[in-house]
Amino acid sequence: VDCMWGSWSACTVECGNGTRTRDISQAATNSGKDCTGPSTEICIITSCTATHLSALGATAKQNGDYPDRPVTLAIDGSPTTVTGQSLGSGGCASTIQSTNPWLQIDLKAAYLVSGVRVINYGTPGRDVNVHVGDKVMNNGLNNHICGIFPYNDSTRTRAIWRDVSCSPPVWGKYIVSQRIVTYRFLEVCEVTFNYELEIAILE
């Protein structure tokens, strides 16, 4: 009796790239043929849109970390919800004081990004540009500007959700936020994004 494979499992993701597995349902007996082929394979779910996907697993950098406010706080999957706190407290990343401060997230894969959500700490100032693309030059600031959100907020409230829609969606590996202002901070508590299709980059 020849070996027989069982059915493939469901894909491990509902959107984008995942894997699926199968097991041997009947082992070869009496000199029958062994099963051939993989027990795991890649599956890609394309007819979907993933929303507010965390940037966990990504890497990030900014133009200088404010003390105790490292850039990793912008991609730790834990948005801050405390209000009324001063600079230097809470779980938000912050740049040093500079002109046109920026924060870059490397998603480690190219996505068709349809939107970006930035949770930031509101302080009076100029608007923030959100760039999406695959160009690494100039820290990703040469990429397409997906949208702009206002940074102004006189109440200095944490956990302000800023949604930017990319229409049409933009292919990109990098998400970069830049505040266009003279000698100020950029504070970001968390970044999530929406995508329509993921293409894995093997490293």
ZARODO-758429 format. One record per residue: residue number from 1; residue in three letters; z, x, y of N, C-alpha, C in turn. Coordinates in steps of 0.02 Angstrom, whole numbers, plus 50000, padded with zeros to 5 digits. Atoms other than C-alpha are relative to their C-alpha. Layout:
residues N
     k     r    n_up   n_east   n_north   ca_up   ca_east   ca_north    c_up   c_east   c_north
   NUM   ALA       Z        X         Y       Z         X          Y       Z        X         Y
...
END
This chain:
residues 203
     k     r    n_up   n_east   n_north   ca_up   ca_east   ca_north    c_up   c_east   c_north
     1   VAL   50000    50043     49941   50000     50000      50000   50000    50045     50062
     2   ASP   50005    49960     49939   49949     50070      50168   50055    49981     50050
     3   CYS   49952    50011     49946   50068     50088      50314   49971    49949     50050
     4   MET   50021    50049     49950   50063     49949      50444   50046    50003     50061
     5   TRP   49961    50002     49938   50117     49948      50626   50020    49928     50015
     6   GLY   49980    50064     49974   50214     49805      50701   49967    49988     50068
     7   SER   50029    50017     49934   50168     49722      50866   50029    50043     50055
     8   TRP   49975    49963     49943   50185     49810      51033   50054    49959     50035
     9   SER   49947    50033     49961   50341     49770      51134   49972    49980     50068
    10   ALA   50019    50015     49931   50334     49698      51309   50003    50065     50041
    11   CYS   49999    49942     49955   50301     49822      51450   50070    50006     50031
    12   THR   49933    49989     49973   50460     49900      51521   50006    49981     50073
    13   VAL   49998    50020     49930   50412     49846      51698   49962    49935     50009
    14   GLU   50036    50061     49984   50352     49685      51776   49943    50013     50049
    15   CYS   50051    49983     49951   50245     49774      51904   49992    50076     50002
    16   GLY   50013    49928     49996   50162     49946      51905   49995    50032     49932
    17   ASN   50006    49961     50061   50171     50080      51771   50064    49998     49959
    18   GLY   49943    50000     50045   50285     50068      51620   49978    50025     49931
    19   THR   50017    49982     50068   50286     50098      51434   50014    49941     49953
    20   ARG   49984    50049     50052   50285     49992      51277   50001    50038     49934
    21   THR   49990    49966     50064   50332     50036      51099   49983    49954     49942
    22   ARG   50009    50038     50062   50297     49982      50921   50033    50038     49943
    23   ASP   49968    49970     50059   50381     50013      50754   49958    49987     49939
    24   ILE   50034    50010     50064   50316     50030      50578   50031    49940     49965
    25   SER   49975    50060     50033   50331     49861      50494   49998    50006     49924
    26   GLN   50003    49989     50072   50282     49923      50324   49981    50073     49987
    27   ALA   50014    49931     50016   50293     50102      50263   49950    50005     49942
    28   ALA   50048    49989     50054   50158     50174      50150   50037    50009     49933
    29   THR   49972    49992     50068   50196     50162      49964   49944    50013     49950
    30   ASN   50047    49989     50055   50112     50215      49803   49936    50035     50023
    31   SER   50057    49960     49976   49999     50346      49887   49958    49965     50052
    32   GLY   50037    50032     49947   49948     50228      50024   49996    50044     50062
    33   LYS   50012    49960     49939   49890     50293      50193   50058    49991     50049
    34   ASP   49948    50002     49948   50020     50339      50325   49972    49969     50063
    35   CYS   50020    50026     49935   50016     50256      50495   49979    50058     50045
    36   THR   50022    49951     49951   49924     50352      50629   50003    49968     50070
    37   GLY   49998    50025     49932   49928     50337      50818   50071    50002     50028
    38   PRO   49935    49992     49966   50070     50336      50944   50046    49940     49989
    39   SER   49951    50055     50002   50229     50234      50937   50018    49977     50071
    40   THR   49988    50017     49930   50237     50233      51129   49936    50010     50039
    41   GLU   50059    49991     49957   50100     50208      51258   50015    49973     50069
    42   ILE   49993    50023     49931   50082     50180      51444   49971    49930     50007
    43   CYS   50027    50066     49983   50059     50001      51506   50001    49993     50076
    44   ILE   50006    50009     49927   50004     49952      51682   49992    49926     50015
    45   ILE   50003    50069     49979   50040     49782      51756   49973    49999     50072
    46   THR   50033    49996     49934   49919     49759      51902   50002    49935     50038
    47   SER   50002    50064     49964   49925     49573      51942   50070    49981     50022
    48   CYS   49930    50010     49979   50090     49581      52034   50010    50029     50069
    49   THR   49977    49970     49939   50180     49622      52193   50075    50011     49994
    50   ALA   49929    49985     50002   50348     49710      52188   50027    50002     50071
    51   THR   49974    50005     49933   50456     49673      52339   50068    50035     50006
    52   HIS   49937    49966     49983   50596     49773      52421   50022    50047     49944
    53   LEU   49985    49951     50051   50586     49910      52291   50039    50057     50031
    54   SER   49959    49946     49975   50722     50038      52317   49963    50066     49994
    55   ALA   50029    49933     50002   50672     50217      52354   50042    50047     49957
    56   LEU   49961    49958     50046   50797     50279      52224   49953    50041     49957
    57   GLY   50044    49956     50039   50722     50428      52133   49952    50038     50044
    58   ALA   50043    49965     49953   50625     50480      52287   50040    50059     50030
    59   THR   49966    49949     49961   50666     50630      52395   49988    49986     50074
    60   ALA   50007    50014     49929   50689     50631      52582   50020    50061     50040
    61   LYS   49980    49948     49952   50705     50746      52731   49994    49971     50070
    62   GLN   50004    50020     49930   50732     50727      52917   50008    50062     50043
    63   ASN   49999    49941     49957   50727     50841      53067   50072    50018     50020
    64   GLY   49931    49979     49988   50907     50899      53048   50050    49945     49983
    65   ASP   49949    50048     50018   51059     50812      52972   50057    50002     50050
    66   TYR   49939    50007     49962   51196     50749      53086   50059    50012     49952
    67   PRO   49943    49987     50045   51367     50805      53016   50022    49939     49961
    68   ASP   49978    50053     50045   51417     50698      52866   49953    49941     49998
    69   ARG   50049    50054     50001   51259     50594      52885   49935    50026     49969
    70   PRO   50060    49970     50031   51136     50675      52761   49945    49948     49988
    71   VAL   50059    50044     50009   50962     50604      52735   50004    49961     49935
    72   THR   49996    50035     50064   51005     50555      52556   50032    49930     50006
    73   LEU   49970    50065     49990   51105     50408      52626   49948    49946     50014
    74   ALA   50053    50049     49987   50939     50325      52670   49965    49978     49937
    75   ILE   50034    50018     50063   50884     50318      52487   50050    49996     49942
    76   ASP   49950    50002     50052   51047     50294      52392   50008    49931     49968
    77   GLY   49997    50067     50029   51017     50110      52353   50058    49959     50023
    78   SER   49939    50035     49976   51171     50058      52452   49997    49991     50075
    79   PRO   50003    50011     49928   51132     49985      52623   50069    49985     50029
    80   THR   49936    50010     49966   51277     49986      52745   50001    49932     50034
    81   THR   49994    50066     49969   51340     49818      52806   50056    49997     50050
    82   VAL   49945    49999     49952   51484     49872      52918   49972    49997     50071
    83   THR   50024    50007     49931   51465     49826      53102   50047    50033     50049
    84   GLY   49959    49976     49945   51525     49901      53263   50027    50070     49992
    85   GLN   49974    49933     50008   51552     50078      53201   49962    50049     50044
    86   SER   50030    49951     49956   51517     50231      53305   49959    50051     49959
    87   LEU   50040    49949     50032   51395     50371      53266   50045    50048     49962
    88   GLY   49961    49953     50040   51460     50481      53126   50044    49966     49949
    89   SER   49960    50036     50050   51546     50344      53025   49955    49954     49961
    90   GLY   50040    50045     50041   51481     50237      52883   49950    50037     49957
    91   GLY   50044    49972     50050   51345     50263      52754   49927    50003     50020
    92   CYS   50069    49996     49977   51189     50287      52859   49981    50073     50014
    93   ALA   50026    49934     49983   51082     50442      52876   49988    50004     50075
    94   SER   50015    49990     49929   51060     50515      53049   49972    50069     50012
    95   THR   50027    49935     49979   50954     50652      53124   50048    50030     50051
    96   ILE   49968    49970     49942   51022     50774      53249   49967    49971     50063
    97   GLN   50029    50023     49937   50991     50732      53431   49939    50042     50015
    98   SER   50063    49964     49990   50810     50776      53467   49949    49954     50031
    99   THR   50055    50040     49973   50648     50718      53545   49955    49978     49943
   100   ASN   50042    50031     50053   50547     50600      53433   50026    50016     49930
   101   PRO   49972    49985     50066   50664     50615      53283   49964    49961     49945
   102   TRP   50037    50032     50055   50590     50572      53112   50038    50008     49934
   103   LEU   49974    49998     50068   50637     50538      52931   49943    49986     49953
   104   GLN   50056    50007     50047   50516     50560      52786   50027    49988     49929
   105   ILE   49984    50013     50070   50528     50487      52610   49939    50015     49957
   106   ASP   50052    49983     50048   50424     50560      52468   50013    49957     49937
   107   LEU   49990    50047     50055   50403     50421      52338   49984    50029     49932
   108   LYS   50017    49966     50063   50341     50544      52205   49943    49968     49963
   109   ALA   50058    50033     50030   50195     50428      52167   49963    49964     50057
   110   ALA   50039    50035     49949   50055     50343      52263   50005    49925     49987
   111   TYR   49993    50073     50005   50082     50158      52297   49952    49967     50050
   112   LEU   50035    50042     49953   49978     50023      52378   50054    49960     50038
   113   VAL   49942    50026     49964   50112     49985      52507   49978    49942     50045
   114   SER   50016    50060     49959   50107     49810      52582   50053    49985     50052
   115   GLY   49948    50011     49950   50268     49820      52680   50057    50050     49991
   116   VAL   49943    49955     50001   50418     49926      52724   50058    49965     50035
   117   ARG   49939    50027     49969   50596     49870      52760   50047    50058     50015
   118   VAL   49954    49948     49979   50709     49986      52858   50064    49966     50024
   119   ILE   49935    50024     49975   50894     49950      52880   50027    50054     50045
   120   ASN   49979    49947     49953   50951     50041      53034   50060    49978     50041
   121   TYR   49943    50010     49956   51094     50057      53155   49973    49993     50070
   122   GLY   50032    50012     49936   51041     49978      53318   50034    50032     50059
   123   THR   49976    49973     49937   51062     50073      53479   49944    49993     50052
   124   PRO   50052    50006     49950   50971     50055      53644   49951    50059     49996
   125   GLY   50049    49946     50002   50810     50154      53645   49929    49974     49991
   126   ARG   50070    50017     50008   50624     50156      53609   49986    49977     49929
   127   ASP   50019    50026     50065   50530     50080      53462   49990    50055     49948
   128   VAL   50009    49953     50055   50506     50162      53291   49934    49986     49966
   129   ASN   50063    50004     50036   50337     50196      53212   50013    50011     49926
   130   VAL   49994    49991     50072   50324     50177      53022   49931    50021     49974
   131   HIS   50063    49972     50026   50188     50288      52946   50000    49995     49924
   132   VAL   50008    50000     50072   50121     50268      52768   49935    50035     49983
   133   GLY   50061    49965     50019   49997     50383      52682   50016    50056     49951
   134   ASP   49992    49946     50049   49969     50532      52568   49992    50069     50030
   135   LYS   50007    49935     49967   49950     50670      52698   50068    50030     50012
   136   VAL   49935    49967     49993   50091     50796      52697   50004    50039     50066
   137   MET   50001    49960     49938   50036     50889      52855   50040    49966     50055
   138   ASN   49960    50024     49944   50149     50871      53006   50054    49951     49977
   139   ASN   49946    50040     50029   50285     50797      52895   49980    49927     49988
   140   GLY   50024    50067     50013   50176     50645      52861   49986    49958     50062
   141   LEU   50008    50037     49937   50164     50596      53044   49927    49990     50018
   142   ASN   50071    50011     49988   49974     50608      53037   49973    49940     49960
   143   ASN   50021    50058     50040   49969     50461      52916   49995    49937     50043
   144   HIS   50011    50064     49967   49921     50284      52963   50065    49968     50023
   145   ILE   49942    50038     49977   50046     50187      53069   49995    49930     49972
   146   CYS   50001    50066     50033   50083     50037      52960   50025    49947     50048
   147   GLY   49973    50048     49953   50185     49953      53095   50053    50032     50044
   148   ILE   49950    49978     49952   50316     49968      53232   50056    49949     50001
   149   PHE   49945    50047     49992   50490     49894      53242   50043    50021     50059
   150   PRO   49960    49985     49941   50604     49881      53393   50067    50031     49980
   151   TYR   49936    49968     50012   50755     49995      53397   50055    49973     50045
   152   ASN   49952    50023     49951   50838     49906      53542   50050    49950     49971
   153   ASP   49949    50047     50019   51002     49819      53506   50063    50017     50038
   154   SER   49944    49984     49956   51138     49810      53636   50068    49993     49966
   155   THR   49936    50011     50033   51272     49757      53510   50019    50058     49954
   156   ARG   49988    49942     50044   51259     49922      53411   50023    49977     49931
   157   THR   49982    50030     50064   51261     49826      53247   49966    50035     49942
   158   ARG   50030    49972     50060   51235     49904      53076   49965    49946     49960
   159   ALA   50033    50045     50047   51127     49828      52939   49952    49952     50034
   160   ILE   50053    50039     49971   50987     49766      53050   49937    50011     49957
   161   TRP   50058    49995     50044   50840     49727      52935   49937    50000     50043
   162   ARG   50062    49994     49962   50675     49785      53009   49942    49998     49950
   163   ASP   50055    50007     50046   50523     49723      52913   49934    50015     50035
   164   VAL   50066    49982     49975   50352     49799      52942   49948    49982     49947
   165   SER   50052    50018     50047   50198     49723      52859   49940    50047     50008
   166   CYS   50060    49959     49999   50052     49835      52812   49940    49956     49983
   167   SER   50056    50045     50012   49897     49729      52832   49936    50030     50030
   168   PRO   49996    50005     50073   49790     49776      52744   50048    50051     49971
   169   PRO   49956    49951     50032   49901     49869      52619   49971    50071     50003
   170   VAL   50021    49930     49991   49896     50059      52632   50022    50042     49939
   171   TRP   49982    49954     50054   49889     50186      52490   50041    50057     50029
   172   GLY   49961    49945     49974   50025     50315      52513   50056    50022     49955
   173   LYS   49944    49971     50036   50154     50429      52438   50059    50012     50047
   174   TYR   49949    49984     49950   50250     50458      52600   50011    49941     50047
   175   ILE   49981    50047     49948   50344     50338      52712   50039    50039     50052
   176   VAL   49968    49962     49947   50393     50412      52879   50017    49954     50059
   177   SER   49979    50037     49940   50494     50332      53019   50010    50050     50056
   178   GLN   49991    49957     49942   50486     50410      53192   50017    49959     50061
   179   ARG   49979    50033     49938   50578     50355      53347   49971    50037     50059
   180   ILE   50034    49969     49943   50476     50389      53502   50047    49996     50060
   181   VAL   49949    50000     49949   50612     50439      53624   50017    50072     50018
   182   THR   49981    49933     49978   50673     50589      53723   50073    50013     49985
   183   TYR   49934    49973     50017   50823     50677      53647   50050    49946     49981
   184   ARG   49954    50050     50027   50906     50540      53545   50005    50009     49924
   185   PHE   49991    49999     50072   50957     50505      53364   49954    49949     49967
   186   LEU   50029    50051     50042   50867     50412      53225   50048    49988     49943
   187   GLU   49951    50017     50052   50990     50322      53111   49969    49949     49952
   188   VAL   50030    50043     50051   50929     50244      52948   50051    49991     49943
   189   CYS   49951    50014     50053   51044     50158      52823   49968    49994     49932
   190   GLU   50035    50007     50064   50917     50118      52687   49927    49983     50013
   191   VAL   50071    50016     49997   50730     50104      52657   49978    49969     49934
   192   THR   50031    50029     50059   50644     49987      52534   49927    49986     50018
   193   PHE   50070    50012     49985   50460     49945      52516   49971    49951     49950
   194   ASN   50037    50045     50044   50338     49821      52441   49936    50036     49978
   195   TYR   50063    49970     50021   50189     49875      52336   49963    49952     49955
   196   GLU   50042    50044     50041   50046     49795      52243   49975    50034     49936
   197   LEU   50022    49964     50060   49997     49932      52119   50025    50071     50004
   198   GLU   49975    49932     50003   50074     50096      52066   49955    50043     49957
   199   ILE   50038    49952     50039   49975     50247      52007   50045    50059     49988
   200   ALA   49953    49946     50015   50082     50375      51918   49969    50067     50017
   201   ILE   50020    49931     49988   50072     50557      51971   50040    50043     49952
   202   LEU   49967    49958     50050   50113     50673      51826   50010    50069     50029
   203   GLU   49984    49935     49972   50200     50834      51877   50025    50046     49945
END
